[in-house]
């Protein structure tokens, strides 16, 4: 009997101990650092939506008979263009899109230089309860400059120069593109050599030497035949997404402050979004509008797709790759972070 009572007591103690043991927390899957957060994902989701809506609008609303599209010039005839924005010489295309990186740079540095840096509070004595507020270190601006420099490198390599012709021009040539000079011929119908064209650059002896659209146009030719990655789509997505991702922490901080004030039944002045943020978001908004116009009136579906793909690659390298690499993060940092 004593043995049975002892065994029963042991079982009860074991059960009581098991009952007192706190349950282990449920296992939650950790988000990959390379994947955008929900607010970032919402920003990035805007771009495929704009491209699809703009392309559908152009496809459904523009009559190919009344306003034919020329795939060689990648535009509509100005005389029959369906909209002011469908003309390549519209003021927004000439002075905003074609110098797009200037406006991106202006918005980027307006955001960082016109926005008051956050301060850090350092507790100097817990017993005395005193604290010292010190300005944020200049590392924030240094890392912002590193992000801007890397993005600028992507822009330059893609559209301006990549150890010779830019990536867009190299892709065009590799996919079978050529500079067509057939409309420029000598009286005896012999093909015009590049060095014989008054506008042609010196040192080029034949058509095969032309490796970029700029040189082809300078020689009086037409760049045709290959796949043209949409430089406008690339530039507009990269520039506007850059500005929005940089401004996102500031916008979310202001929203959090406003919610806290409303919850506590108080309001304070000075919670408005700063001038630098307004400039950056305004430029990003205009870029979004011009992206919609580009989607509606210019380029093929595949050209717009490849332009957006190159822009997405650049954004991932600048803003999401550093999160998974401490070494890269120490150089590029992240928007809204001073470390």
C-alpha positions in Angstrom: 0.0 0.0 0.0 2.8 2.4 0.9 4.4 1.6 -2.4 1.2 2.4 -4.3 0.7 5.7 -2.4 4.2 6.7 -3.2 3.7 5.9 -6.9 0.4 7.9 -6.9 2.0 10.9 -5.2 4.9 10.8 -7.7 2.5 10.8 -10.6 0.4 13.7 -9.1 3.6 15.7 -8.5 4.7 15.1 -12.1 1.3 16.2 -13.4 1.2 19.3 -11.2 4.7 20.2 -12.4 3.7 19.7 -16.0 0.7 21.9 -15.5 2.8 24.7 -14.0 5.3 24.6 -16.9 4.5 27.6 -19.1 3.7 26.7 -22.7 6.4 27.4 -25.2 5.6 30.4 -27.5 4.4 29.4 -31.0 7.1 29.3 -33.7 6.7 32.2 -36.1 8.4 32.4 -39.4 10.9 35.3 -39.6 10.6 37.6 -42.6 13.5 37.5 -44.9 15.5 40.7 -44.8 15.6 40.8 -48.6 11.8 41.1 -48.9 10.1 44.5 -48.7 8.0 45.4 -45.6 4.2 45.9 -46.1 4.5 49.7 -46.6 7.4 49.2 -49.0 5.6 46.5 -50.9 2.6 48.8 -51.3 4.8 51.5 -52.8 6.5 49.1 -55.2 3.2 47.5 -56.2 2.1 50.9 -57.6 4.5 50.6 -60.6 3.2 47.4 -62.3 -0.3 48.7 -61.7 0.5 52.0 -63.4 2.1 50.1 -66.4 -0.8 47.8 -66.8 -3.5 50.5 -66.5 -1.6 52.8 -68.8 -0.9 50.2 -71.4 -4.5 49.0 -71.4 -5.7 52.6 -71.8 -3.5 53.1 -74.8 -4.5 49.8 -76.3 -8.2 50.4 -75.9 -8.6 54.1 -76.5 -6.2 54.9 -79.3 -7.2 54.2 -82.9 -4.3 52.8 -84.9 -5.9 54.2 -88.0 -6.4 57.8 -86.9 -3.2 57.9 -84.8 -0.7 55.3 -86.0 2.2 54.3 -83.8 5.7 54.2 -85.4 7.8 51.5 -83.7 11.0 52.9 -85.2 10.6 56.3 -83.7 8.6 54.8 -80.8 6.1 57.6 -80.9 3.0 58.8 -82.7 3.1 61.4 -85.5 2.9 64.8 -83.7 0.2 65.8 -86.2 -2.1 63.0 -85.2 -0.9 62.3 -81.7 -3.9 61.3 -79.5 -2.8 63.5 -76.6 -0.4 66.3 -75.7 1.5 63.8 -73.6 1.8 61.5 -76.7 4.1 64.0 -78.4 7.8 63.6 -77.6 8.2 67.4 -77.6 5.8 68.0 -74.8 7.3 70.2 -72.1 7.2 67.6 -69.4 9.2 65.1 -71.5 11.8 67.6 -72.6 12.4 69.3 -69.3 11.5 66.7 -66.7 11.8 63.1 -68.0 14.8 63.6 -70.3 16.7 65.2 -67.4 15.1 63.0 -64.9 18.2 62.2 -62.8 18.6 65.9 -62.1 15.1 66.0 -60.6 15.7 62.8 -58.7 18.9 64.2 -57.2 17.1 67.4 -56.3 14.4 65.6 -54.5 16.8 63.2 -52.8 19.0 66.0 -51.3 16.1 68.3 -50.5 14.7 65.5 -48.4 17.9 64.9 -46.6 19.2 68.5 -46.2 16.0 70.3 -45.6 14.7 67.8 -43.1 15.9 68.5 -39.6 18.0 65.6 -38.4 16.7 63.6 -35.5 18.3 63.9 -32.1 19.5 61.1 -29.8 19.0 61.2 -26.1 21.8 59.7 -24.0 21.2 59.0 -20.3 24.2 60.2 -18.4 23.1 59.2 -14.9 20.2 56.9 -14.1 20.2 57.8 -10.4 20.1 61.5 -11.1 17.7 61.0 -14.0 19.5 63.4 -16.2 20.0 63.1 -19.9 21.9 64.8 -22.7 20.4 65.4 -26.1 23.0 65.3 -28.9 22.6 65.9 -32.6 22.5 62.9 -34.9 25.9 62.0 -36.2 26.8 62.9 -39.8 26.8 59.1 -40.6 23.2 59.5 -41.8 24.2 61.8 -44.6 27.3 59.8 -45.4 25.2 56.7 -45.9 22.6 58.6 -47.8 25.3 59.8 -50.1 26.5 56.2 -50.6 22.9 55.1 -51.6 22.5 58.0 -54.0 26.0 57.2 -55.5 25.1 53.6 -56.1 21.8 54.4 -57.6 23.5 57.0 -59.8 26.0 54.4 -60.9 23.0 52.1 -62.0 21.5 55.1 -63.9 24.8 55.9 -65.6 25.6 52.3 -66.5 22.1 51.7 -67.9 21.5 54.8 -69.9 24.8 56.7 -70.4 28.0 54.6 -70.4 29.1 51.1 -69.5 32.7 50.8 -70.4 31.7 52.0 -73.8 28.0 52.0 -74.9 25.4 51.9 -72.2 23.6 48.7 -71.1 20.5 49.8 -73.1 22.6 50.3 -76.3 24.5 47.0 -75.8 21.2 45.1 -75.3 19.8 46.7 -78.5 22.8 45.7 -80.5 23.0 42.2 -79.1 19.3 41.6 -80.0 19.9 42.5 -83.6 19.6 46.3 -83.6 21.4 48.4 -86.2 21.7 52.0 -87.3 19.8 52.4 -90.5 21.2 54.9 -92.9 19.4 53.6 -96.0 17.5 56.9 -96.4 20.9 58.7 -96.7 22.4 57.7 -100.0 24.7 59.2 -102.6 23.5 60.1 -106.1 24.7 56.8 -107.5 22.7 54.9 -104.8 25.9 53.8 -103.0 25.3 53.6 -99.3 26.5 56.6 -97.4 29.5 55.9 -95.1 29.5 57.3 -91.7 32.6 59.5 -92.2 30.9 61.0 -95.3 27.9 62.3 -93.3 28.3 66.0 -92.4 26.8 65.3 -89.0 28.6 62.0 -88.5 31.2 61.8 -85.7 34.8 61.6 -86.8 36.7 58.3 -86.7 33.7 56.1 -87.6 34.2 54.3 -90.9 31.1 52.2 -91.3 27.7 51.4 -89.9 29.0 48.6 -87.7 31.1 51.1 -85.7 27.9 52.8 -84.4 27.2 51.3 -81.0 24.7 53.8 -79.5 21.5 55.5 -80.4 23.0 58.9 -79.7 25.8 58.4 -82.2 23.3 56.9 -84.7 21.1 60.0 -84.5 24.1 62.3 -84.8 25.0 60.6 -88.0 21.5 61.1 -89.4 20.5 57.5 -89.0 17.6 55.6 -87.4 18.2 53.2 -84.5 16.0 50.2 -85.4 15.6 46.4 -85.4 16.6 45.3 -81.8 15.0 45.2 -78.4 15.0 48.6 -76.8 14.8 48.4 -73.0 12.6 51.4 -72.1 14.9 54.0 -70.6 12.0 56.2 -69.6 10.3 53.4 -67.6 13.6 52.5 -66.0 14.4 56.1 -65.0 10.9 57.0 -63.8 10.5 53.9 -61.7 14.0 54.1 -60.2 13.8 57.8 -59.4 10.3 57.9 -58.0 10.7 54.7 -55.9 14.0 56.0 -54.5 12.3 59.2 -53.3 9.3 57.4 -51.8 11.5 54.8 -50.0 13.7 57.5 -48.6 10.7 59.5 -47.4 8.7 56.6 -46.1 10.2 56.5 -42.5 9.6 60.3 -42.1 6.0 59.9 -43.3 5.3 57.0 -41.0 6.9 58.8 -38.1 4.6 61.8 -38.7 1.6 59.6 -38.9 2.5 57.8 -35.7 2.9 61.2 -33.9 -0.4 62.4 -35.2 -2.2 59.2 -34.0 -0.6 59.5 -30.6 -1.7 63.2 -30.3 -5.3 62.4 -31.4 -5.5 59.5 -28.9 -4.3 61.7 -26.1 -6.7 64.4 -27.1 -4.0 67.0 -27.9 -2.5 68.6 -30.9 0.8 70.3 -31.4 2.2 72.6 -34.0 5.2 71.6 -36.0 3.9 68.1 -36.9 3.5 69.0 -40.6 5.5 67.3 -43.2 8.7 69.3 -43.9 9.5 71.1 -47.1 12.2 68.6 -48.1 9.7 65.8 -47.8 7.1 67.7 -49.8 9.6 68.4 -52.6 10.6 64.7 -52.8 7.1 63.3 -52.8 6.0 66.0 -55.3 8.7 65.0 -57.7 7.9 61.3 -57.2 4.2 62.0 -57.9 5.0 63.8 -61.2 7.3 60.9 -62.2 4.4 58.5 -61.5 2.2 60.6 -63.8 4.8 60.6 -66.6 5.2 56.8 -66.1 1.5 56.5 -66.8 1.8 58.6 -69.9 4.8 56.6 -71.1 2.8 53.3 -70.5 -0.1 54.7 -72.5 1.6 56.2 -75.5 5.2 54.8 -75.9 7.0 51.5 -76.1 5.8 47.9 -76.4 4.7 45.8 -73.5 8.0 43.9 -73.5 10.1 47.0 -73.6 8.2 48.4 -70.6 8.6 45.1 -68.8 12.4 45.0 -69.3 12.7 48.6 -68.3 10.8 48.0 -65.0 12.9 44.8 -64.4 16.2 46.7 -64.6 14.8 49.4 -62.3 13.6 46.7 -59.8 17.1 45.1 -59.8 18.7 48.5 -59.0 16.2 49.2 -56.2 16.8 45.7 -54.6 20.5 46.2 -54.6 20.4 49.7 -53.1 17.6 49.2 -50.5 17.1 45.5 -49.7 20.4 43.7 -50.2 22.1 45.7 -47.4 19.6 44.3 -44.9 21.0 40.8 -45.2 24.7 41.8 -45.1 26.2 43.6 -42.1 29.1 44.8 -44.2 27.0 46.3 -47.0 24.6 47.8 -44.4 27.5 49.5 -42.6 28.2 51.4 -45.9 24.7 52.0 -47.4 22.6 52.1 -44.2 18.9 52.4 -44.6 16.4 55.3 -44.9 15.4 56.6 -41.5 18.4 54.9 -39.8 21.4 56.7 -38.4 23.4 53.5 -37.9 
